Amino acid sequence: MLALLLFAGTTAEAQEKIMTMNKPGYDERPVHYGFYLAVPFTKYNLQHSKAYVDQQNATTPHVDVNTKTSVGFYTGLVLNVRLAQYLDARFVPGVGFYNRKIEFANALQDSGERMDEDQSINSTVIELPFLLKYRAKRRSNLRPYLVAGVKPGIDLGKAKNDAGDNKELRVETFDIALEYGIGLDVFYPYFKFAPELRFSHGLFDQHKPTGEEYSNYIQKLTNHNVSLIFFFE
């Protein structure tokens, strides 16, 4: 009997802890702040040029040009403004570090041999996303949400790969991306944590022709990210 009473008391205490609402009324604040850390899986979406198609149709050995996915990092701050019961506006400026790669397979080398070669373009980008966040009804300490908006970005670097010779690639320094994603607000006693999965599609052509061989194989490049973001608010 004593063991039963102890078990009942422990169960009741656990249920009370589970039902406790952390930070009640937090999302009703007009404004709140935070920061985030993000890991993007990033690549270029590539459209081949006529010169590339022509050399593919030739009987001589040809070069295959494709993009590769790489991992980057970005971080920034959060300004969240409540617009309605379930709708927020968010400004989340940050800085991103990217290393996007393009593979030139079977490329002719100076030695006369052919081999696969990766060309990397490193970017340090100031990003200024403006987003709308639609929140579902809160359930205990969880609240799923949807987010969408646009993200202007400015590359602070030279926006090229510095390979030299016939391998130089250059890209534009400005882009605007369409972004959308899904996340889950998790309320803790002292802060709100939110993992978010967000997709980003660049709207502007990033390829800047140089007249060099590698550049001539490319008609269009657009940025594409799939990011796992961790918000602390």
C-alpha positions as CSV (number, residue, x, y, z in Angstrom):
1,M,0.0,0.0,0.0
2,L,2.8,2.4,0.9
3,A,4.5,1.7,-2.4
4,L,1.3,2.3,-4.3
5,L,0.8,5.7,-2.5
6,L,4.5,6.6,-3.4
7,F,4.0,5.6,-7.0
8,A,0.7,7.7,-7.2
9,G,2.4,10.7,-5.7
10,T,5.4,10.4,-8.1
11,T,3.0,10.1,-11.1
12,A,1.0,13.1,-10.1
13,E,4.1,15.2,-9.6
14,A,5.4,14.1,-13.1
15,Q,2.1,15.0,-14.7
16,E,2.1,18.4,-13.0
17,K,5.6,19.0,-14.4
18,I,4.5,18.0,-17.9
19,M,1.4,20.3,-17.8
20,T,3.4,23.3,-16.6
21,M,3.3,26.1,-19.2
22,N,6.8,27.6,-19.6
23,K,6.9,31.3,-20.5
24,P,3.1,31.7,-20.8
25,G,2.2,34.7,-22.9
26,Y,5.6,34.9,-24.5
27,D,4.3,35.0,-28.1
28,E,1.8,37.8,-27.1
29,R,4.7,40.2,-26.6
30,P,4.7,43.0,-29.3
31,V,8.4,42.6,-29.8
32,H,11.0,40.1,-28.8
33,Y,14.6,39.3,-29.8
34,G,17.0,36.4,-30.2
35,F,19.8,34.9,-32.2
36,Y,20.3,31.9,-34.4
37,L,22.9,29.4,-35.7
38,A,22.5,27.6,-39.1
39,V,24.0,24.9,-41.1
40,P,23.1,25.2,-44.9
41,F,23.6,22.5,-47.5
42,T,24.3,24.7,-50.4
43,K,24.9,24.4,-54.2
44,Y,24.5,26.2,-57.5
45,N,21.6,25.3,-59.8
46,L,23.4,25.2,-63.1
47,Q,22.1,25.7,-66.7
48,H,24.6,24.7,-69.4
49,S,25.5,26.9,-72.3
50,K,25.3,26.2,-76.1
51,A,29.1,25.9,-76.1
52,Y,28.8,23.1,-73.6
53,V,26.1,21.3,-75.6
54,D,28.2,21.6,-78.8
55,Q,31.2,20.0,-77.2
56,Q,29.1,17.2,-75.7
57,N,27.8,16.4,-79.3
58,A,31.3,16.3,-80.7
59,T,33.1,13.0,-81.4
60,T,36.2,14.2,-79.4
61,P,36.5,13.8,-75.6
62,H,34.3,16.3,-73.8
63,V,34.0,17.9,-70.4
64,D,31.1,17.2,-68.0
65,V,30.1,20.2,-65.8
66,N,28.0,19.7,-62.7
67,T,27.5,21.3,-59.4
68,K,28.2,19.7,-56.0
69,T,26.6,20.2,-52.6
70,S,28.7,21.5,-49.8
71,V,28.2,22.6,-46.2
72,G,28.4,26.2,-45.0
73,F,27.6,28.1,-41.9
74,Y,25.7,31.3,-41.0
75,T,24.6,33.1,-37.9
76,G,22.7,36.3,-37.0
77,L,20.1,38.1,-34.8
78,V,16.3,38.0,-34.6
79,L,13.8,40.8,-34.4
80,N,10.3,39.4,-34.1
81,V,7.2,41.7,-34.3
82,R,3.8,40.4,-33.5
83,L,1.2,41.3,-36.2
84,A,-1.8,39.3,-35.2
85,Q,-2.8,36.3,-33.0
86,Y,-1.0,33.8,-35.1
87,L,1.1,36.0,-37.4
88,D,4.6,37.5,-36.8
89,A,7.0,39.6,-39.0
90,R,10.6,38.7,-38.6
91,F,13.8,40.5,-39.6
92,V,16.8,38.1,-39.1
93,P,20.0,39.7,-40.4
94,G,23.1,37.7,-40.4
95,V,26.4,36.7,-42.1
96,G,26.9,33.5,-44.1
97,F,30.1,31.6,-45.1
98,Y,29.7,29.5,-48.2
99,N,32.0,27.4,-50.4
100,R,30.0,26.3,-53.5
101,K,31.6,23.9,-55.9
102,I,31.4,23.1,-59.6
103,E,32.9,19.9,-60.9
104,F,34.6,19.8,-64.4
105,A,34.9,16.1,-65.1
106,N,37.3,14.9,-67.8
107,A,38.8,18.4,-68.1
108,L,41.9,18.8,-70.2
109,Q,45.0,19.8,-68.1
110,D,48.1,21.7,-69.2
111,S,50.0,18.4,-69.3
112,G,47.6,17.1,-71.9
113,E,46.0,14.6,-69.5
114,R,42.3,14.6,-68.7
115,M,41.1,14.5,-65.1
116,D,38.2,15.5,-62.8
117,E,38.6,19.0,-61.3
118,D,36.5,20.9,-58.7
119,Q,36.3,24.7,-58.8
120,S,35.3,26.4,-55.6
121,I,33.8,29.8,-55.1
122,N,34.1,31.1,-51.5
123,S,31.6,33.7,-50.4
124,T,31.1,35.8,-47.2
125,V,27.6,37.2,-47.5
126,I,25.7,39.7,-45.5
127,E,22.1,38.4,-45.5
128,L,18.9,40.4,-44.7
129,P,15.9,38.1,-44.6
130,F,12.4,39.5,-44.1
131,L,10.0,36.8,-43.2
132,L,6.4,36.1,-42.2
133,K,5.8,33.5,-39.5
134,Y,2.4,31.8,-39.2
135,R,2.1,30.0,-35.8
136,A,-0.3,27.2,-35.0
137,K,-2.1,27.1,-31.7
138,R,0.2,26.3,-28.8
139,R,0.0,22.8,-27.3
140,S,1.5,22.7,-23.9
141,N,5.1,23.8,-24.5
142,L,5.1,23.2,-28.3
143,R,4.0,25.3,-31.2
144,P,4.6,24.3,-34.9
145,Y,4.9,27.1,-37.5
146,L,5.4,28.0,-41.1
147,V,7.7,30.7,-42.4
148,A,8.2,32.4,-45.8
149,G,9.7,35.5,-47.2
150,V,12.6,37.0,-49.2
151,K,16.3,37.3,-48.4
152,P,18.6,39.9,-50.1
153,G,22.3,39.1,-49.9
154,I,25.5,41.0,-50.6
155,D,28.8,39.2,-51.1
156,L,31.6,41.0,-49.3
157,G,34.4,39.0,-51.1
158,K,35.8,39.1,-54.6
159,A,33.1,36.6,-55.8
160,K,35.5,34.5,-57.9
161,N,37.6,31.4,-57.6
162,D,41.0,32.9,-58.5
163,A,42.0,29.8,-60.5
164,G,43.5,31.8,-63.3
165,D,44.2,30.8,-66.9
166,N,41.1,29.3,-68.6
167,K,39.5,28.3,-65.3
168,E,38.5,31.6,-63.8
169,L,34.9,31.7,-62.7
170,R,33.2,34.9,-61.4
171,V,29.8,35.4,-59.8
172,E,27.6,38.4,-59.0
173,T,27.8,40.0,-55.6
174,F,24.1,40.6,-55.1
175,D,21.2,38.2,-55.0
176,I,17.6,37.9,-53.7
177,A,16.3,34.5,-52.6
178,L,12.8,33.2,-52.0
179,E,12.6,31.4,-48.7
180,Y,10.1,29.1,-47.0
181,G,10.2,26.5,-44.3
182,I,8.7,24.8,-41.3
183,G,9.7,24.8,-37.6
184,L,8.8,24.0,-34.0
185,D,8.8,26.4,-31.1
186,V,9.8,24.6,-27.9
187,F,9.2,26.6,-24.7
188,Y,11.7,26.2,-21.8
189,P,11.5,28.0,-18.5
190,Y,14.0,30.7,-19.4
191,F,14.0,30.8,-23.3
192,K,12.3,29.6,-26.4
193,F,14.2,27.2,-28.7
194,A,13.1,26.5,-32.3
195,P,14.7,24.1,-34.8
196,E,13.7,25.1,-38.3
197,L,14.1,23.6,-41.8
198,R,14.2,26.3,-44.5
199,F,14.6,26.2,-48.3
200,S,16.1,29.0,-50.2
201,H,16.0,29.6,-54.0
202,G,18.0,32.4,-55.5
203,L,16.1,34.5,-58.1
204,F,19.0,36.2,-59.9
205,D,21.5,34.7,-62.3
206,Q,24.9,34.7,-60.5
207,H,27.1,33.8,-63.4
208,K,29.3,36.6,-64.6
209,P,30.9,35.6,-68.0
210,T,34.7,36.0,-68.2
211,G,35.2,34.6,-71.8
212,E,37.4,31.8,-70.4
213,E,36.8,28.2,-71.3
214,Y,35.3,27.1,-68.0
215,S,33.0,30.1,-67.8
216,N,31.9,29.5,-71.4
217,Y,30.4,26.1,-70.4
218,I,27.9,27.9,-68.1
219,Q,24.8,29.8,-69.1
220,K,23.2,30.4,-65.7
221,L,23.9,29.9,-62.0
222,T,21.4,30.3,-59.2
223,N,21.9,29.8,-55.5
224,H,20.1,27.0,-53.7
225,N,20.2,26.2,-49.9
226,V,18.6,23.7,-47.6
227,S,19.3,24.9,-44.1
228,L,18.9,23.5,-40.6
229,I,18.5,26.6,-38.3
230,F,18.5,26.7,-34.5
231,F,16.8,29.8,-33.0
232,F,17.2,30.9,-29.3
233,E,14.7,33.6,-28.3
